[in-house]
Amino acid sequence: MPAEWEPHTATWLTWPRPEGISFPDKYDTVPPVYAELIRHLVQVEEVNINVWNAEMEEQVRDLLRQHGTPLERVRFHHFPSYEPWCRDHGPIFLVREHAGRHERAIVDWGYNAWGNKYPPFDLDDAIPQHVAAQRKLPLFSPGIVMEGGSIEVNGRGTLLTTEACLLNPNRNPQLNQVQIEQYLRDYLGVTNILWLGEGIVGDDTDGHIDDLTRFVNPTTVVTVVEEDPSDENYSLLQENLKRLRTLQTEAGRPLQVVELPMPGVVEHQGQRLPASYANFYIANQMVLVPAYRHANDAIALAILQKLFPGRRVIGIDSTELIWGLGSFHCISQQEPL
């Protein structure tokens, strides 16, 4: 599995449905956020959008036109899905050089809506199979549950994940940690698996790594840290930070650890939402970062711009999107060259 900063053929998205459960009472505020994201993405790569049917495709086309988003690099696929979290239900692409050829394949992990929380999810679970058929790529099906947002790779053999998610009995209760690690090695080509502990407060995925800690190059991670000791996230993020400082790359070198702030408490209707600057998406020549109308937005963007000197780091308001309990990394999936 290549690192996210390696060259992309495209980004995959799944369009949210008005009838879906992800954005209760606020659906209408979400499509404009998608339009803004896509407006940036089409400047640097193709965007593939899974839609329910031809009617939804036409609605999305109209919306993108209204927001001044060019459609030349947008492709629509009638691959229906109940909810829009393409990071978790979408395809995981693999690459290899073999017999002088560059080859690609797709891993089709099982998807059960984060431990059977939001049935039905059979259509979402089928998305990788549709994409593999459309791309005419080999498909590997491990037969166990795994979400894209629960794993983070540096493309050199190291993978980061959390105990809270992968060891949760609502995913693969028949497997222990050693067995889960073997699946990751067998199906993603990794050799070095690093474990953090808990996820941030409000995260209904049971602790996805993409809200916590992300590789920005093969030897460096950014990790979110809460400055307020009275905040619920303070202790658990300190514990993860402490662990990171003891971990090593596949080459046996200490990880370089850069701290990212948190955007304070982001709430809607009294519910704490899993707002995190770590949920950025690395595209060709740019990094798209969720912003939350907080003073730390500018600080987070400056830190990431320093870490990605060859890319434009762009903040996009994610305050409406985060009501669905995810942001830009959660809704996207990269397709490598």
C-alpha positions as CSV (number, residue, x, y, z in Angstrom):
1,M,0.0,0.0,0.0
2,P,1.6,3.3,-1.1
3,A,1.8,6.3,1.1
4,E,-0.8,8.9,0.5
5,W,1.7,11.5,-0.7
6,E,2.8,9.3,-3.6
7,P,1.4,10.3,-7.0
8,H,-2.3,9.7,-7.5
9,T,-4.3,8.7,-10.5
10,A,-7.5,10.0,-8.8
11,T,-9.4,10.5,-5.7
12,W,-12.6,8.5,-5.0
13,L,-15.6,10.0,-3.1
14,T,-19.0,8.7,-2.3
15,W,-21.8,11.3,-2.5
16,P,-24.0,11.6,0.7
17,R,-27.7,10.9,0.4
18,P,-30.4,13.2,1.7
19,E,-32.1,10.0,3.1
20,G,-28.8,8.9,4.8
21,I,-28.3,9.0,8.5
22,S,-24.9,10.7,8.6
23,F,-26.1,14.4,8.7
24,P,-29.4,14.4,10.7
25,D,-31.3,17.7,10.2
26,K,-28.3,19.3,8.4
27,Y,-27.9,17.5,5.1
28,D,-28.3,20.7,3.0
29,T,-25.2,22.3,4.5
30,V,-23.0,19.4,3.5
31,P,-23.0,19.2,-0.4
32,P,-21.5,22.7,-0.7
33,V,-18.5,21.5,1.4
34,Y,-18.0,18.6,-1.0
35,A,-18.2,21.1,-3.9
36,E,-15.5,23.2,-2.3
37,L,-13.3,20.1,-1.8
38,I,-13.8,18.9,-5.4
39,R,-13.1,22.4,-6.8
40,H,-9.6,22.2,-5.3
41,L,-9.0,18.5,-6.2
42,V,-9.9,18.8,-9.9
43,Q,-7.0,21.3,-10.2
44,V,-4.5,18.5,-9.5
45,E,-6.2,15.1,-10.2
46,E,-9.3,13.3,-11.5
47,V,-12.2,12.9,-9.1
48,N,-14.4,9.8,-9.2
49,I,-17.7,10.0,-7.4
50,N,-19.9,7.1,-6.5
51,V,-23.6,8.1,-6.8
52,W,-26.9,6.2,-6.2
53,N,-28.3,6.5,-9.7
54,A,-28.6,8.8,-12.8
55,E,-30.9,11.2,-10.9
56,M,-28.4,11.8,-8.2
57,E,-25.6,12.2,-10.8
58,E,-27.6,15.0,-12.4
59,Q,-28.2,16.7,-9.1
60,V,-24.5,16.5,-8.2
61,R,-23.5,17.9,-11.6
62,D,-25.9,20.8,-11.1
63,L,-24.6,21.6,-7.7
64,L,-21.0,21.5,-8.8
65,R,-21.8,23.8,-11.7
66,Q,-23.5,26.2,-9.3
67,H,-20.3,26.3,-7.1
68,G,-18.1,27.0,-10.1
69,T,-16.5,23.5,-10.0
70,P,-15.2,22.4,-13.4
71,L,-16.5,19.0,-14.4
72,E,-13.9,18.0,-17.0
73,R,-12.0,15.8,-14.5
74,V,-15.0,14.5,-12.6
75,R,-16.2,10.9,-13.3
76,F,-19.5,9.5,-12.0
77,H,-20.1,5.9,-11.2
78,H,-23.6,4.5,-10.4
79,F,-22.3,2.5,-7.4
80,P,-24.9,3.0,-4.7
81,S,-23.9,3.4,-1.1
82,Y,-26.0,4.3,2.0
83,E,-23.4,6.6,3.6
84,P,-20.5,8.7,2.2
85,W,-17.5,7.4,4.2
86,C,-15.4,6.3,1.3
87,R,-12.2,6.0,3.4
88,D,-13.8,3.2,5.3
89,H,-15.9,1.4,2.7
90,G,-13.9,2.2,-0.4
91,P,-11.1,0.3,-2.1
92,I,-7.6,0.1,-0.7
93,F,-5.2,0.1,-3.7
94,L,-1.9,-1.8,-3.8
95,V,1.0,-1.4,-6.3
96,R,4.0,-3.4,-7.2
97,E,6.8,-3.6,-9.8
98,H,6.7,-7.2,-11.2
99,A,8.5,-8.6,-14.3
100,G,9.3,-5.1,-15.5
101,R,5.7,-4.0,-15.2
102,H,3.9,-1.6,-12.9
103,E,0.9,-3.5,-11.5
104,R,-2.1,-2.5,-9.3
105,A,-4.7,-4.4,-7.3
106,I,-7.4,-3.7,-4.8
107,V,-8.0,-5.1,-1.3
108,D,-11.6,-5.5,-0.4
109,W,-11.7,-5.6,3.4
110,G,-15.1,-6.3,5.0
111,Y,-17.0,-3.3,6.2
112,N,-19.6,-3.5,9.0
113,A,-20.3,0.2,9.7
114,W,-17.9,0.4,12.6
115,G,-19.0,-2.6,14.5
116,N,-22.6,-3.0,13.2
117,K,-23.5,0.5,14.5
118,Y,-25.5,1.7,11.5
119,P,-27.2,-1.0,9.4
120,P,-27.8,-1.6,6.6
121,F,-24.3,-1.4,5.1
122,D,-24.3,-4.2,2.4
123,L,-24.1,-1.6,-0.5
124,D,-21.3,0.3,1.1
125,D,-19.4,-3.0,1.6
126,A,-19.7,-3.8,-2.1
127,I,-18.0,-0.6,-3.4
128,P,-14.4,-2.0,-3.7
129,Q,-15.8,-4.9,-5.9
130,H,-17.5,-2.4,-8.2
131,V,-14.3,-0.2,-8.4
132,A,-12.1,-3.3,-9.1
133,A,-14.4,-4.4,-11.9
134,Q,-14.5,-0.8,-13.4
135,R,-10.7,-0.5,-13.2
136,K,-10.2,-4.2,-14.3
137,L,-7.9,-4.8,-11.4
138,P,-7.3,-8.0,-9.3
139,L,-9.3,-8.1,-6.1
140,F,-8.1,-9.6,-2.9
141,S,-10.7,-10.3,-0.2
142,P,-9.2,-11.1,3.3
143,G,-12.6,-11.9,4.8
144,I,-12.1,-9.7,7.9
145,V,-13.4,-6.3,8.8
146,M,-11.0,-3.4,8.4
147,E,-11.6,0.3,7.6
148,G,-9.2,2.6,5.7
149,G,-9.4,5.2,8.4
150,S,-8.1,2.7,11.0
151,I,-4.7,2.3,9.3
152,E,-1.9,4.7,8.3
153,V,1.1,3.7,6.2
154,N,4.4,5.3,5.3
155,G,4.7,3.3,2.0
156,R,8.0,1.8,3.2
157,G,6.7,-1.0,5.4
158,T,5.4,0.8,8.6
159,L,1.8,0.9,9.6
160,L,0.2,2.8,12.5
161,T,-3.1,1.8,14.1
162,T,-5.0,1.8,17.4
163,E,-5.8,-0.9,19.9
164,A,-9.2,0.8,20.6
165,C,-10.3,0.1,17.0
166,L,-8.6,-3.0,15.7
167,L,-8.8,-4.9,18.9
168,N,-12.4,-4.0,19.5
169,P,-14.6,-7.2,19.7
170,N,-17.2,-5.5,17.4
171,R,-14.8,-6.0,14.4
172,N,-13.1,-9.3,14.4
173,P,-13.8,-11.0,17.7
174,Q,-12.3,-14.3,16.5
175,L,-8.9,-12.8,16.0
176,N,-6.2,-11.7,18.5
177,Q,-3.6,-9.0,18.0
178,V,-1.0,-11.3,16.5
179,Q,-3.5,-12.7,13.9
180,I,-4.7,-9.2,12.9
181,E,-1.1,-8.1,12.4
182,Q,-0.6,-11.1,10.1
183,Y,-3.5,-10.0,7.9
184,L,-2.0,-6.5,7.7
185,R,1.3,-8.0,6.6
186,D,-0.2,-10.4,4.1
187,Y,-2.6,-8.0,2.4
188,L,-0.9,-4.6,2.7
189,G,2.8,-5.6,2.4
190,V,3.8,-4.0,5.7
191,T,6.5,-5.3,8.0
192,N,6.4,-3.0,11.0
193,I,3.2,-2.4,12.9
194,L,2.9,0.3,15.5
195,W,0.0,0.5,18.0
196,L,-1.4,3.6,19.7
197,G,-4.1,3.4,22.4
198,E,-7.4,5.4,22.4
199,G,-9.1,7.6,19.8
200,I,-10.4,11.1,20.4
201,V,-13.7,11.9,22.2
202,G,-16.8,11.8,20.0
203,D,-15.3,9.4,17.4
204,D,-17.9,6.7,16.7
205,T,-15.4,4.6,14.9
206,D,-13.8,3.4,18.2
207,G,-10.6,5.3,17.6
208,H,-9.5,5.7,14.0
209,I,-5.9,6.6,13.5
210,D,-6.7,9.3,10.9
211,D,-8.0,11.6,13.6
212,L,-4.9,11.1,15.7
213,T,-1.6,10.6,14.0
214,R,-0.5,10.8,10.3
215,F,2.7,10.2,8.4
216,V,3.9,13.3,6.5
217,N,7.0,11.5,5.2
218,P,8.5,8.1,5.7
219,T,10.1,9.0,9.0
220,T,7.9,11.8,10.4
221,V,4.4,11.8,11.9
222,V,2.1,14.6,13.1
223,T,0.0,13.9,16.1
224,V,-2.7,15.9,17.7
225,V,-2.2,17.2,21.3
226,E,-4.7,18.9,23.5
227,E,-3.2,21.8,25.5
228,D,-6.1,22.1,28.1
229,P,-5.5,19.6,31.0
230,S,-9.2,19.8,31.8
231,D,-10.3,18.7,28.3
232,E,-11.4,15.0,27.9
233,N,-8.9,14.5,25.1
234,Y,-5.8,15.7,27.1
235,S,-4.8,12.5,28.9
236,L,-5.4,10.1,26.1
237,L,-3.5,12.2,23.6
238,Q,-0.6,12.6,26.0
239,E,-0.5,8.8,26.3
240,N,-0.4,8.4,22.5
241,L,2.3,11.1,22.3
242,K,4.4,9.2,25.0
243,R,4.1,6.0,23.0
244,L,5.0,7.6,19.7
245,R,8.3,8.8,21.2
246,T,9.3,5.2,21.9
247,L,8.4,3.9,18.4
248,Q,10.7,3.2,15.5
249,T,10.4,3.1,11.7
250,E,10.9,-0.2,9.7
251,A,14.6,0.8,9.5
252,G,14.9,0.9,13.3
253,R,15.2,4.7,13.6
254,P,13.0,6.7,16.1
255,L,10.0,8.3,14.6
256,Q,10.2,12.1,14.2
257,V,7.1,13.4,16.0
258,V,5.6,16.9,15.3
259,E,2.7,18.1,17.5
260,L,-0.5,19.5,16.0
261,P,-3.0,21.5,18.2
262,M,-6.6,20.5,18.6
263,P,-9.5,22.9,17.6
264,G,-11.0,23.0,21.1
265,V,-14.4,21.7,21.8
266,V,-16.6,21.5,18.7
267,E,-20.2,20.7,19.5
268,H,-23.6,20.5,17.8
269,Q,-26.9,20.0,19.6
270,G,-24.9,19.3,22.8
271,Q,-22.9,16.5,21.2
272,R,-19.1,16.7,21.1
273,L,-17.8,16.1,17.6
274,P,-14.5,14.4,16.7
275,A,-12.9,17.6,15.2
276,S,-9.3,17.1,14.4
277,Y,-6.7,18.8,12.1
278,A,-5.2,15.3,11.6
279,N,-8.0,14.4,9.2
280,F,-6.4,16.1,6.3
281,Y,-6.2,14.6,2.8
282,I,-2.9,14.6,0.8
283,A,-3.6,15.1,-2.9
284,N,-1.2,15.7,-5.8
285,Q,0.5,19.1,-5.1
286,M,-1.8,20.0,-2.3
287,V,-3.0,19.1,1.2
288,L,-6.6,19.8,2.1
289,V,-7.1,20.5,5.8
290,P,-10.3,20.7,7.9
291,A,-10.8,24.1,9.6
292,Y,-13.2,24.7,12.4
293,R,-13.5,28.5,12.8
294,H,-11.0,28.4,15.7
295,A,-7.8,30.3,16.4
296,N,-5.8,27.1,16.1
297,D,-6.8,26.7,12.4
298,A,-4.0,29.1,11.3
299,I,-1.5,27.4,13.6
300,A,-2.3,23.9,12.3
301,L,-2.1,25.1,8.6
302,A,1.3,26.8,9.3
303,I,2.7,23.6,10.8
304,L,1.5,21.4,8.0
305,Q,2.7,23.9,5.3
306,K,6.2,23.7,6.8
307,L,6.0,19.8,6.7
308,F,4.8,19.9,3.0
309,P,7.0,22.5,1.4
310,G,6.3,21.3,-2.1
311,R,2.5,21.4,-1.8
312,R,-0.1,24.0,-1.2
313,V,-1.7,23.5,2.2
314,I,-5.4,24.7,2.0
315,G,-7.8,25.0,4.9
316,I,-11.5,24.3,4.1
317,D,-14.3,24.9,6.6
318,S,-15.3,21.5,7.9
319,T,-17.7,22.7,10.6
320,E,-20.8,21.4,8.8
321,L,-19.2,18.2,7.6
322,I,-18.0,17.2,11.1
323,W,-21.6,16.8,12.2
324,G,-21.4,13.5,10.4
325,L,-18.5,12.6,12.7
326,G,-15.8,12.7,10.0
327,S,-13.9,15.1,7.8
328,F,-11.9,15.2,4.5
329,H,-9.8,12.1,5.1
330,C,-12.9,10.1,6.1
331,I,-14.8,10.9,2.9
332,S,-11.9,10.4,0.4
333,Q,-9.8,7.5,-0.9
334,Q,-6.7,7.9,-3.0
335,E,-6.0,5.8,-6.1
336,P,-2.3,5.6,-6.8
337,L,-0.7,5.7,-10.2
